[in-house]
Amino acid sequence: MAETVFDKIIRKEIPADIVYEDEQTLAFKDINPQAPTHVLVIPKKQIETIADINESDAPLIGQLFTTAAQIAENLGLAEDGYRLVINHGERGGQTVQHLHIHILGGRAMTWPPG
């Protein structure tokens, strides 16, 4: 697996506006926000895409989602609602080959996204 910018953020080699960290996950503000609140939640274990998740990753993936929900609550998004997004592959909009969940909130979400 190729090293990504997220690996460097995990190792604190490049700065990020970190909003949460534990032994397995890291969450930080997106540098190109698509909503008033836009946070990325990543596993510290490098998993390239959603297609690369295996059965042994199930506890970690569950933790990613519970962490995302807790961060959304802490940021005051839970009452009005928010969107969680995972992009897969180039045509799916994935620009960093390290699994991540986008937390988007602070405005009404439309469909299709925009």
C-alpha positions in Angstrom: 0.0 0.0 0.0 1.3 3.4 -0.9 1.7 6.0 1.8 -0.9 8.7 1.9 -1.3 12.2 3.4 -3.4 10.6 6.1 -0.5 8.4 7.2 1.5 11.6 7.7 -1.3 13.2 9.7 -1.5 10.1 11.9 2.2 10.4 12.6 1.9 14.1 13.2 4.3 14.9 10.4 1.9 17.4 8.8 -0.5 19.5 10.8 -4.2 18.9 11.0 -7.0 20.4 13.0 -7.7 17.2 15.1 -11.1 17.0 16.8 -10.7 13.5 18.2 -8.1 10.8 18.6 -7.9 7.4 20.3 -5.7 4.3 19.8 -7.5 3.2 16.6 -9.1 6.3 15.1 -8.3 9.9 14.3 -10.8 12.7 13.3 -9.8 16.0 11.9 -11.4 18.9 10.0 -11.3 18.7 6.2 -9.1 21.2 4.5 -11.6 21.7 1.7 -14.9 21.7 3.6 -18.1 21.0 1.6 -20.4 22.1 4.5 -20.0 24.4 7.5 -18.9 21.3 9.5 -16.8 18.8 7.6 -14.8 16.3 9.6 -13.0 13.2 8.4 -12.8 10.1 10.6 -10.1 7.6 9.7 -8.8 4.3 11.0 -5.1 4.5 12.0 -4.8 1.1 10.3 -4.4 1.7 6.6 -7.3 0.3 4.7 -7.3 1.6 1.2 -11.0 1.4 0.2 -14.2 0.1 1.6 -13.6 -3.0 -0.7 -10.5 -3.8 1.3 -12.3 -4.3 4.6 -12.2 -7.8 5.8 -14.0 -9.7 8.5 -11.3 -9.1 11.0 -11.8 -5.3 10.5 -15.4 -5.5 11.7 -14.7 -4.2 15.3 -12.7 -1.3 13.8 -15.3 -0.4 11.3 -18.0 -0.4 14.1 -15.7 1.9 16.1 -15.4 4.3 13.1 -19.2 4.7 13.0 -19.7 5.0 16.7 -16.9 7.5 16.8 -18.4 9.5 13.9 -21.8 9.5 15.7 -20.2 10.7 19.0 -18.2 13.5 17.2 -21.4 14.6 15.4 -23.1 14.8 18.8 -20.2 16.7 20.3 -20.3 19.2 17.4 -24.0 19.9 17.9 -25.1 18.2 14.7 -27.3 15.4 16.0 -30.5 17.3 16.6 -30.7 18.9 13.2 -29.1 16.0 11.3 -25.9 15.4 9.4 -24.6 13.2 6.6 -22.0 10.4 6.7 -20.2 9.7 3.4 -17.7 7.1 2.4 -16.4 7.4 -1.2 -15.0 4.4 -3.0 -12.7 4.7 -6.0 -12.0 7.4 -8.5 -15.5 7.6 -9.9 -16.9 7.5 -6.4 -15.0 10.6 -5.5 -12.3 9.0 -3.4 -9.1 11.2 -3.6 -7.1 9.7 -0.8 -6.5 5.9 -0.8 -7.1 5.5 2.9 -10.7 4.6 4.1 -12.4 7.6 5.7 -15.8 8.8 6.7 -16.9 12.3 6.0 -19.2 13.9 8.6 -21.0 16.8 6.9 -23.4 19.1 8.8 -24.4 22.6 9.6 -26.7 23.0 6.6 -29.5 21.2 4.8 -28.2 18.3 2.7 -29.7 17.8 -0.7 -29.8 14.9 -3.1 -28.1 14.6 -5.4 -25.2 16.1 -3.2 -24.2 19.6 -4.1 
